[in-house]
Amino acid sequence: MTLELVANWDRDGGYELGEAYGHIAIAVGSIDSLCEKLAALGVPVLCPPRPQQHGAHIVAFIEDPDGHLIELMNKRY
């Protein structure tokens, strides 16, 4: 897995929520059971697992404690 962190060099101040990037995506094994476990732990599941609109993956969206979106994708190997 690769995660790229990008700095905007021309920025003078800090970032507000939603200004730095859209979201990150993480491939996971069993997306249904993971979302159930996360919800039981109090993690907001904003969009439960569902097929992508234009793709073959099952995706879900959760929210981290700072309000950033994280996309979970059911990996297929």
Distance bins in CASP14 RR format, pairs under 12 A and 6 or more apart:
PFRMAT RR
TARGET T0000
AUTHOR 0000-0000-0000
RMODE 2
METHOD distances of the structure
MODEL  1
1 24 0 0 0 0 0 1 0 0 0 0 0
1 25 0 0 0 0 0 1 0 0 0 0 0
1 26 1 0 0 1 0 0 0 0 0 0 0
1 27 1 0 0 1 0 0 0 0 0 0 0
1 28 0 0 0 0 0 1 0 0 0 0 0
1 73 0 0 0 0 0 1 0 0 0 0 0
1 75 0 0 0 0 0 1 0 0 0 0 0
2 24 0 0 0 0 0 1 0 0 0 0 0
2 25 0 0 0 0 0 1 0 0 0 0 0
2 26 0 0 0 0 0 1 0 0 0 0 0
2 27 0 0 0 0 0 1 0 0 0 0 0
3 21 0 0 0 0 0 1 0 0 0 0 0
3 24 1 0 0 1 0 0 0 0 0 0 0
3 25 0 0 0 0 1 0 0 0 0 0 0
3 26 0 0 0 0 1 0 0 0 0 0 0
3 27 0 0 0 0 0 1 0 0 0 0 0
3 70 0 0 0 0 0 1 0 0 0 0 0
4 21 0 0 0 0 1 0 0 0 0 0 0
4 24 0 0 0 0 1 0 0 0 0 0 0
4 25 0 0 0 0 0 1 0 0 0 0 0
5 20 0 0 0 0 1 0 0 0 0 0 0
5 21 0 0 0 0 1 0 0 0 0 0 0
5 24 0 0 0 0 1 0 0 0 0 0 0
6 15 0 0 0 0 0 1 0 0 0 0 0
6 20 0 0 0 0 1 0 0 0 0 0 0
6 21 1 0 0 1 0 0 0 0 0 0 0
6 22 0 0 0 0 0 1 0 0 0 0 0
6 24 0 0 0 0 0 1 0 0 0 0 0
7 13 0 0 0 0 0 1 0 0 0 0 0
7 14 0 0 0 0 0 1 0 0 0 0 0
7 15 0 0 0 0 0 1 0 0 0 0 0
7 20 0 0 0 0 1 0 0 0 0 0 0
7 21 0 0 0 0 0 1 0 0 0 0 0
8 14 0 0 0 0 1 0 0 0 0 0 0
8 15 0 0 0 0 1 0 0 0 0 0 0
8 19 0 0 0 0 1 0 0 0 0 0 0
8 20 1 0 0 1 0 0 0 0 0 0 0
8 21 0 0 0 0 0 1 0 0 0 0 0
11 19 0 0 0 0 1 0 0 0 0 0 0
11 20 0 0 0 0 1 0 0 0 0 0 0
13 19 0 0 0 0 0 1 0 0 0 0 0
13 20 0 0 0 0 0 1 0 0 0 0 0
14 20 0 0 0 0 1 0 0 0 0 0 0
15 21 0 0 0 0 1 0 0 0 0 0 0
15 22 0 0 0 0 0 1 0 0 0 0 0
15 66 0 0 0 0 0 1 0 0 0 0 0
15 68 0 0 0 0 0 1 0 0 0 0 0
16 66 0 0 0 0 0 1 0 0 0 0 0
16 67 0 0 0 0 0 1 0 0 0 0 0
16 68 0 0 0 0 0 1 0 0 0 0 0
17 23 0 0 0 0 0 1 0 0 0 0 0
17 63 0 0 0 0 0 1 0 0 0 0 0
17 64 0 0 0 0 0 1 0 0 0 0 0
17 65 0 0 0 0 0 1 0 0 0 0 0
17 66 1 0 0 1 0 0 0 0 0 0 0
17 67 1 0 0 1 0 0 0 0 0 0 0
17 68 1 0 0 1 0 0 0 0 0 0 0
17 69 0 0 0 0 0 1 0 0 0 0 0
18 66 0 0 0 0 0 1 0 0 0 0 0
18 67 0 0 0 0 1 0 0 0 0 0 0
18 68 1 0 0 1 0 0 0 0 0 0 0
18 69 0 0 0 0 1 0 0 0 0 0 0
19 68 0 0 0 0 0 1 0 0 0 0 0
20 66 0 0 0 0 0 1 0 0 0 0 0
20 67 0 0 0 0 0 1 0 0 0 0 0
20 68 0 0 0 0 1 0 0 0 0 0 0
20 69 0 0 0 0 0 1 0 0 0 0 0
21 68 0 0 0 0 1 0 0 0 0 0 0
21 69 0 0 0 0 1 0 0 0 0 0 0
21 70 0 0 0 0 0 1 0 0 0 0 0
21 71 0 0 0 0 0 1 0 0 0 0 0
22 61 0 0 0 0 0 1 0 0 0 0 0
22 67 0 0 0 0 0 1 0 0 0 0 0
22 68 0 0 0 0 1 0 0 0 0 0 0
22 69 1 0 0 1 0 0 0 0 0 0 0
22 70 0 0 0 0 0 1 0 0 0 0 0
22 71 0 0 0 0 1 0 0 0 0 0 0
23 46 0 0 0 0 0 1 0 0 0 0 0
23 47 0 0 0 0 0 1 0 0 0 0 0
23 59 0 0 0 0 0 1 0 0 0 0 0
23 60 0 0 0 0 0 1 0 0 0 0 0
23 61 1 0 0 1 0 0 0 0 0 0 0
23 62 0 0 0 0 1 0 0 0 0 0 0
23 63 0 0 0 0 1 0 0 0 0 0 0
23 64 0 0 0 0 1 0 0 0 0 0 0
23 67 0 0 0 0 0 1 0 0 0 0 0
23 68 1 0 0 1 0 0 0 0 0 0 0
23 69 1 1 0 0 0 0 0 0 0 0 0
23 70 1 0 0 1 0 0 0 0 0 0 0
23 71 1 0 1 0 0 0 0 0 0 0 0
23 72 0 0 0 0 0 1 0 0 0 0 0
23 73 0 0 0 0 0 1 0 0 0 0 0
24 61 0 0 0 0 0 1 0 0 0 0 0
24 62 0 0 0 0 0 1 0 0 0 0 0
24 64 0 0 0 0 1 0 0 0 0 0 0
24 68 1 0 0 1 0 0 0 0 0 0 0
24 69 1 0 0 1 0 0 0 0 0 0 0
24 70 1 0 1 0 0 0 0 0 0 0 0
24 71 1 0 0 1 0 0 0 0 0 0 0
24 72 0 0 0 0 0 1 0 0 0 0 0
24 73 0 0 0 0 0 1 0 0 0 0 0
25 31 0 0 0 0 0 1 0 0 0 0 0
25 52 0 0 0 0 0 1 0 0 0 0 0
25 57 0 0 0 0 1 0 0 0 0 0 0
25 59 0 0 0 0 1 0 0 0 0 0 0
25 60 0 0 0 0 0 1 0 0 0 0 0
25 61 0 0 0 0 1 0 0 0 0 0 0
25 62 0 0 0 0 0 1 0 0 0 0 0
25 69 0 0 0 0 1 0 0 0 0 0 0
25 70 1 0 0 1 0 0 0 0 0 0 0
25 71 1 1 0 0 0 0 0 0 0 0 0
25 72 1 0 0 1 0 0 0 0 0 0 0
25 73 1 0 1 0 0 0 0 0 0 0 0
25 74 0 0 0 0 0 1 0 0 0 0 0
25 75 0 0 0 0 0 1 0 0 0 0 0
26 34 0 0 0 0 1 0 0 0 0 0 0
26 38 0 0 0 0 0 1 0 0 0 0 0
26 59 0 0 0 0 0 1 0 0 0 0 0
26 60 0 0 0 0 0 1 0 0 0 0 0
26 61 0 0 0 0 0 1 0 0 0 0 0
26 62 0 0 0 0 1 0 0 0 0 0 0
26 64 0 0 0 0 0 1 0 0 0 0 0
26 69 0 0 0 0 0 1 0 0 0 0 0
26 70 1 0 0 1 0 0 0 0 0 0 0
26 71 1 0 0 1 0 0 0 0 0 0 0
26 72 1 0 1 0 0 0 0 0 0 0 0
26 73 1 0 0 1 0 0 0 0 0 0 0
26 74 0 0 0 0 0 1 0 0 0 0 0
26 75 0 0 0 0 1 0 0 0 0 0 0
27 34 0 0 0 0 0 1 0 0 0 0 0
27 57 0 0 0 0 1 0 0 0 0 0 0
27 58 0 0 0 0 0 1 0 0 0 0 0
27 59 0 0 0 0 0 1 0 0 0 0 0
27 60 0 0 0 0 0 1 0 0 0 0 0
27 70 0 0 0 0 0 1 0 0 0 0 0
27 71 0 0 0 0 1 0 0 0 0 0 0
27 72 0 0 0 0 1 0 0 0 0 0 0
27 73 1 0 1 0 0 0 0 0 0 0 0
27 74 1 0 0 1 0 0 0 0 0 0 0
27 75 1 1 0 0 0 0 0 0 0 0 0
27 76 0 0 0 0 1 0 0 0 0 0 0
27 77 0 0 0 0 1 0 0 0 0 0 0
28 34 1 0 1 0 0 0 0 0 0 0 0
28 35 0 0 0 0 1 0 0 0 0 0 0
28 37 0 0 0 0 0 1 0 0 0 0 0
28 38 0 0 0 0 0 1 0 0 0 0 0
28 49 0 0 0 0 1 0 0 0 0 0 0
28 57 0 0 0 0 0 1 0 0 0 0 0
28 58 0 0 0 0 1 0 0 0 0 0 0
28 59 0 0 0 0 0 1 0 0 0 0 0
28 60 0 0 0 0 1 0 0 0 0 0 0
28 62 0 0 0 0 0 1 0 0 0 0 0
28 70 0 0 0 0 0 1 0 0 0 0 0
28 71 0 0 0 0 0 1 0 0 0 0 0
28 72 1 0 1 0 0 0 0 0 0 0 0
28 73 1 0 0 1 0 0 0 0 0 0 0
28 74 1 0 0 1 0 0 0 0 0 0 0
28 75 1 0 0 1 0 0 0 0 0 0 0
28 76 0 0 0 0 0 1 0 0 0 0 0
29 35 0 0 0 0 0 1 0 0 0 0 0
29 49 0 0 0 0 0 1 0 0 0 0 0
29 57 0 0 0 0 0 1 0 0 0 0 0
29 58 0 0 0 0 0 1 0 0 0 0 0
29 60 0 0 0 0 0 1 0 0 0 0 0
29 72 0 0 0 0 1 0 0 0 0 0 0
29 73 0 0 0 0 1 0 0 0 0 0 0
29 74 1 0 0 1 0 0 0 0 0 0 0
29 75 1 0 1 0 0 0 0 0 0 0 0
29 76 0 0 0 0 1 0 0 0 0 0 0
29 77 0 0 0 0 1 0 0 0 0 0 0
30 36 0 0 0 0 1 0 0 0 0 0 0
30 37 0 0 0 0 1 0 0 0 0 0 0
30 38 0 0 0 0 0 1 0 0 0 0 0
30 49 0 0 0 0 1 0 0 0 0 0 0
30 58 0 0 0 0 0 1 0 0 0 0 0
30 60 0 0 0 0 0 1 0 0 0 0 0
30 72 0 0 0 0 0 1 0 0 0 0 0
30 74 1 0 0 1 0 0 0 0 0 0 0
30 75 0 0 0 0 1 0 0 0 0 0 0
30 76 0 0 0 0 0 1 0 0 0 0 0
31 37 0 0 0 0 0 1 0 0 0 0 0
31 38 0 0 0 0 0 1 0 0 0 0 0
31 45 0 0 0 0 0 1 0 0 0 0 0
31 47 0 0 0 0 0 1 0 0 0 0 0
31 48 0 0 0 0 1 0 0 0 0 0 0
31 49 1 0 1 0 0 0 0 0 0 0 0
31 50 0 0 0 0 1 0 0 0 0 0 0
31 51 0 0 0 0 0 1 0 0 0 0 0
31 52 0 0 0 0 0 1 0 0 0 0 0
31 57 0 0 0 0 1 0 0 0 0 0 0
31 58 1 0 1 0 0 0 0 0 0 0 0
31 59 1 0 0 1 0 0 0 0 0 0 0
31 60 1 0 1 0 0 0 0 0 0 0 0
31 61 0 0 0 0 0 1 0 0 0 0 0
31 62 0 0 0 0 0 1 0 0 0 0 0
31 71 0 0 0 0 0 1 0 0 0 0 0
31 72 1 0 1 0 0 0 0 0 0 0 0
31 73 1 0 0 1 0 0 0 0 0 0 0
31 74 1 0 1 0 0 0 0 0 0 0 0
31 75 0 0 0 0 1 0 0 0 0 0 0
31 76 0 0 0 0 0 1 0 0 0 0 0
32 38 0 0 0 0 0 1 0 0 0 0 0
32 39 0 0 0 0 0 1 0 0 0 0 0
32 45 0 0 0 0 0 1 0 0 0 0 0
32 48 0 0 0 0 1 0 0 0 0 0 0
32 49 1 0 1 0 0 0 0 0 0 0 0
32 50 0 0 0 0 0 1 0 0 0 0 0
32 58 0 0 0 0 1 0 0 0 0 0 0
32 59 0 0 0 0 0 1 0 0 0 0 0
32 60 0 0 0 0 1 0 0 0 0 0 0
32 72 0 0 0 0 0 1 0 0 0 0 0
32 74 0 0 0 0 1 0 0 0 0 0 0
33 39 0 0 0 0 0 1 0 0 0 0 0
33 40 0 0 0 0 0 1 0 0 0 0 0
33 49 0 0 0 0 1 0 0 0 0 0 0
33 60 0 0 0 0 0 1 0 0 0 0 0
33 72 0 0 0 0 0 1 0 0 0 0 0
33 74 0 0 0 0 0 1 0 0 0 0 0
34 40 0 0 0 0 0 1 0 0 0 0 0
34 41 0 0 0 0 0 1 0 0 0 0 0
34 43 0 0 0 0 1 0 0 0 0 0 0
34 45 0 0 0 0 1 0 0 0 0 0 0
34 48 0 0 0 0 0 1 0 0 0 0 0
34 49 0 0 0 0 1 0 0 0 0 0 0
34 58 0 0 0 0 0 1 0 0 0 0 0
34 60 0 0 0 0 1 0 0 0 0 0 0
34 62 0 0 0 0 1 0 0 0 0 0 0
34 70 0 0 0 0 0 1 0 0 0 0 0
34 72 1 0 0 1 0 0 0 0 0 0 0
34 73 0 0 0 0 0 1 0 0 0 0 0
34 74 0 0 0 0 1 0 0 0 0 0 0
34 75 0 0 0 0 0 1 0 0 0 0 0
35 41 0 0 0 0 0 1 0 0 0 0 0
35 42 0 0 0 0 0 1 0 0 0 0 0
35 43 0 0 0 0 1 0 0 0 0 0 0
35 44 0 0 0 0 0 1 0 0 0 0 0
35 45 1 0 1 0 0 0 0 0 0 0 0
35 46 0 0 0 0 0 1 0 0 0 0 0
35 47 0 0 0 0 1 0 0 0 0 0 0
35 48 1 0 0 1 0 0 0 0 0 0 0
35 49 1 0 1 0 0 0 0 0 0 0 0
35 50 0 0 0 0 0 1 0 0 0 0 0
35 58 0 0 0 0 0 1 0 0 0 0 0
35 59 0 0 0 0 0 1 0 0 0 0 0
35 60 1 0 1 0 0 0 0 0 0 0 0
35 61 0 0 0 0 1 0 0 0 0 0 0
35 62 1 0 0 1 0 0 0 0 0 0 0
35 70 0 0 0 0 0 1 0 0 0 0 0
35 71 0 0 0 0 0 1 0 0 0 0 0
35 72 1 0 0 1 0 0 0 0 0 0 0
35 74 0 0 0 0 0 1 0 0 0 0 0
36 42 0 0 0 0 0 1 0 0 0 0 0
36 43 0 0 0 0 0 1 0 0 0 0 0
36 45 0 0 0 0 1 0 0 0 0 0 0
36 48 0 0 0 0 1 0 0 0 0 0 0
36 49 0 0 0 0 1 0 0 0 0 0 0
36 60 0 0 0 0 0 1 0 0 0 0 0
36 62 0 0 0 0 0 1 0 0 0 0 0
37 43 0 0 0 0 1 0 0 0 0 0 0
37 45 0 0 0 0 0 1 0 0 0 0 0
37 62 0 0 0 0 0 1 0 0 0 0 0
37 72 0 0 0 0 0 1 0 0 0 0 0
38 44 0 0 0 0 1 0 0 0 0 0 0
38 45 1 0 0 1 0 0 0 0 0 0 0
38 46 0 0 0 0 0 1 0 0 0 0 0
38 48 0 0 0 0 0 1 0 0 0 0 0
38 49 0 0 0 0 0 1 0 0 0 0 0
38 60 0 0 0 0 1 0 0 0 0 0 0
38 61 0 0 0 0 0 1 0 0 0 0 0
38 62 1 0 1 0 0 0 0 0 0 0 0
38 63 0 0 0 0 0 1 0 0 0 0 0
38 64 0 0 0 0 0 1 0 0 0 0 0
38 70 0 0 0 0 1 0 0 0 0 0 0
38 72 0 0 0 0 1 0 0 0 0 0 0
39 45 1 0 1 0 0 0 0 0 0 0 0
39 46 0 0 0 0 0 1 0 0 0 0 0
39 48 0 0 0 0 1 0 0 0 0 0 0
39 49 0 0 0 0 0 1 0 0 0 0 0
39 60 0 0 0 0 0 1 0 0 0 0 0
39 62 0 0 0 0 1 0 0 0 0 0 0
39 63 0 0 0 0 0 1 0 0 0 0 0
41 62 0 0 0 0 0 1 0 0 0 0 0
41 65 0 0 0 0 0 1 0 0 0 0 0
42 62 0 0 0 0 1 0 0 0 0 0 0
42 63 0 0 0 0 0 1 0 0 0 0 0
42 64 0 0 0 0 0 1 0 0 0 0 0
42 65 0 0 0 0 0 1 0 0 0 0 0
43 60 0 0 0 0 0 1 0 0 0 0 0
43 61 0 0 0 0 0 1 0 0 0 0 0
43 62 1 0 1 0 0 0 0 0 0 0 0
43 63 1 0 0 1 0 0 0 0 0 0 0
43 64 0 0 0 0 1 0 0 0 0 0 0
43 65 0 0 0 0 1 0 0 0 0 0 0
43 67 0 0 0 0 0 1 0 0 0 0 0
43 70 0 0 0 0 1 0 0 0 0 0 0
43 72 0 0 0 0 0 1 0 0 0 0 0
44 60 0 0 0 0 0 1 0 0 0 0 0
44 61 0 0 0 0 1 0 0 0 0 0 0
44 62 1 0 0 1 0 0 0 0 0 0 0
44 63 1 0 1 0 0 0 0 0 0 0 0
44 64 0 0 0 0 1 0 0 0 0 0 0
44 65 0 0 0 0 1 0 0 0 0 0 0
44 66 0 0 0 0 0 1 0 0 0 0 0
44 67 0 0 0 0 1 0 0 0 0 0 0
44 68 0 0 0 0 0 1 0 0 0 0 0
44 69 0 0 0 0 0 1 0 0 0 0 0
44 70 0 0 0 0 0 1 0 0 0 0 0
45 59 0 0 0 0 0 1 0 0 0 0 0
45 60 1 0 0 1 0 0 0 0 0 0 0
45 61 1 0 0 1 0 0 0 0 0 0 0
45 62 1 0 1 0 0 0 0 0 0 0 0
45 63 0 0 0 0 1 0 0 0 0 0 0
45 69 0 0 0 0 0 1 0 0 0 0 0
45 70 0 0 0 0 0 1 0 0 0 0 0
45 71 0 0 0 0 0 1 0 0 0 0 0
45 72 0 0 0 0 1 0 0 0 0 0 0
46 59 0 0 0 0 0 1 0 0 0 0 0
46 60 0 0 0 0 1 0 0 0 0 0 0
46 61 1 0 1 0 0 0 0 0 0 0 0
46 62 1 0 0 1 0 0 0 0 0 0 0
46 63 1 0 1 0 0 0 0 0 0 0 0
46 64 0 0 0 0 0 1 0 0 0 0 0
46 67 0 0 0 0 1 0 0 0 0 0 0
46 68 0 0 0 0 0 1 0 0 0 0 0
46 69 1 0 0 1 0 0 0 0 0 0 0
46 70 0 0 0 0 1 0 0 0 0 0 0
46 71 0 0 0 0 0 1 0 0 0 0 0
46 72 0 0 0 0 0 1 0 0 0 0 0
47 53 0 0 0 0 0 1 0 0 0 0 0
47 58 0 0 0 0 0 1 0 0 0 0 0
47 59 1 0 0 1 0 0 0 0 0 0 0
47 60 1 0 1 0 0 0 0 0 0 0 0
47 61 1 0 1 0 0 0 0 0 0 0 0
47 62 0 0 0 0 1 0 0 0 0 0 0
47 63 0 0 0 0 0 1 0 0 0 0 0
47 69 0 0 0 0 1 0 0 0 0 0 0
47 70 0 0 0 0 0 1 0 0 0 0 0
47 71 0 0 0 0 1 0 0 0 0 0 0
47 72 0 0 0 0 1 0 0 0 0 0 0
48 58 0 0 0 0 0 1 0 0 0 0 0
48 59 0 0 0 0 1 0 0 0 0 0 0
48 60 1 0 1 0 0 0 0 0 0 0 0
48 61 0 0 0 0 1 0 0 0 0 0 0
48 62 0 0 0 0 1 0 0 0 0 0 0
48 72 0 0 0 0 0 1 0 0 0 0 0
49 57 0 0 0 0 0 1 0 0 0 0 0
49 58 1 0 1 0 0 0 0 0 0 0 0
49 59 1 0 0 1 0 0 0 0 0 0 0
49 60 1 0 1 0 0 0 0 0 0 0 0
49 61 0 0 0 0 1 0 0 0 0 0 0
49 62 0 0 0 0 0 1 0 0 0 0 0
49 71 0 0 0 0 0 1 0 0 0 0 0
49 72 1 0 0 1 0 0 0 0 0 0 0
49 73 0 0 0 0 1 0 0 0 0 0 0
49 74 1 0 0 1 0 0 0 0 0 0 0
50 57 0 0 0 0 0 1 0 0 0 0 0
50 58 1 0 0 1 0 0 0 0 0 0 0
50 59 1 0 0 1 0 0 0 0 0 0 0
50 60 1 0 0 1 0 0 0 0 0 0 0
50 61 0 0 0 0 1 0 0 0 0 0 0
50 71 0 0 0 0 0 1 0 0 0 0 0
50 72 0 0 0 0 0 1 0 0 0 0 0
50 73 0 0 0 0 0 1 0 0 0 0 0
50 74 0 0 0 0 0 1 0 0 0 0 0
51 57 1 0 0 1 0 0 0 0 0 0 0
51 58 1 0 1 0 0 0 0 0 0 0 0
51 59 1 0 0 1 0 0 0 0 0 0 0
51 60 0 0 0 0 0 1 0 0 0 0 0
51 73 0 0 0 0 0 1 0 0 0 0 0
51 74 0 0 0 0 1 0 0 0 0 0 0
52 58 1 0 0 1 0 0 0 0 0 0 0
52 59 1 0 1 0 0 0 0 0 0 0 0
52 60 0 0 0 0 0 1 0 0 0 0 0
52 61 0 0 0 0 0 1 0 0 0 0 0
52 71 0 0 0 0 1 0 0 0 0 0 0
52 72 0 0 0 0 0 1 0 0 0 0 0
52 73 0 0 0 0 1 0 0 0 0 0 0
52 74 0 0 0 0 1 0 0 0 0 0 0
52 76 0 0 0 0 0 1 0 0 0 0 0
53 59 0 0 0 0 1 0 0 0 0 0 0
55 73 0 0 0 0 0 1 0 0 0 0 0
55 74 0 0 0 0 0 1 0 0 0 0 0
55 76 0 0 0 0 0 1 0 0 0 0 0
56 73 0 0 0 0 0 1 0 0 0 0 0
56 74 0 0 0 0 1 0 0 0 0 0 0
56 75 0 0 0 0 0 1 0 0 0 0 0
56 76 1 0 0 1 0 0 0 0 0 0 0
57 71 0 0 0 0 1 0 0 0 0 0 0
57 72 0 0 0 0 1 0 0 0 0 0 0
57 73 1 0 1 0 0 0 0 0 0 0 0
57 74 1 0 1 0 0 0 0 0 0 0 0
57 75 0 0 0 0 1 0 0 0 0 0 0
57 76 1 0 0 1 0 0 0 0 0 0 0
58 71 0 0 0 0 0 1 0 0 0 0 0
58 72 0 0 0 0 1 0 0 0 0 0 0
58 73 1 0 0 1 0 0 0 0 0 0 0
58 74 1 1 0 0 0 0 0 0 0 0 0
58 75 0 0 0 0 1 0 0 0 0 0 0
58 76 0 0 0 0 1 0 0 0 0 0 0
59 69 0 0 0 0 0 1 0 0 0 0 0
59 70 0 0 0 0 0 1 0 0 0 0 0
59 71 1 0 1 0 0 0 0 0 0 0 0
59 72 1 0 0 1 0 0 0 0 0 0 0
59 73 1 0 1 0 0 0 0 0 0 0 0
59 74 1 0 0 1 0 0 0 0 0 0 0
59 75 0 0 0 0 0 1 0 0 0 0 0
59 76 0 0 0 0 0 1 0 0 0 0 0
60 69 0 0 0 0 0 1 0 0 0 0 0
60 70 0 0 0 0 1 0 0 0 0 0 0
60 71 1 0 0 1 0 0 0 0 0 0 0
60 72 1 0 1 0 0 0 0 0 0 0 0
60 73 0 0 0 0 1 0 0 0 0 0 0
60 74 0 0 0 0 1 0 0 0 0 0 0
61 67 0 0 0 0 0 1 0 0 0 0 0
61 68 0 0 0 0 0 1 0 0 0 0 0
61 69 1 0 1 0 0 0 0 0 0 0 0
61 70 1 0 0 1 0 0 0 0 0 0 0
61 71 1 0 1 0 0 0 0 0 0 0 0
61 72 1 0 0 1 0 0 0 0 0 0 0
61 73 0 0 0 0 0 1 0 0 0 0 0
62 68 0 0 0 0 1 0 0 0 0 0 0
62 69 1 0 0 1 0 0 0 0 0 0 0
62 70 1 0 1 0 0 0 0 0 0 0 0
62 71 0 0 0 0 1 0 0 0 0 0 0
62 72 1 0 0 1 0 0 0 0 0 0 0
63 69 1 0 0 1 0 0 0 0 0 0 0
63 70 1 0 0 1 0 0 0 0 0 0 0
63 71 0 0 0 0 0 1 0 0 0 0 0
63 72 0 0 0 0 0 1 0 0 0 0 0
64 70 1 0 1 0 0 0 0 0 0 0 0
64 71 0 0 0 0 0 1 0 0 0 0 0
64 72 0 0 0 0 0 1 0 0 0 0 0
END
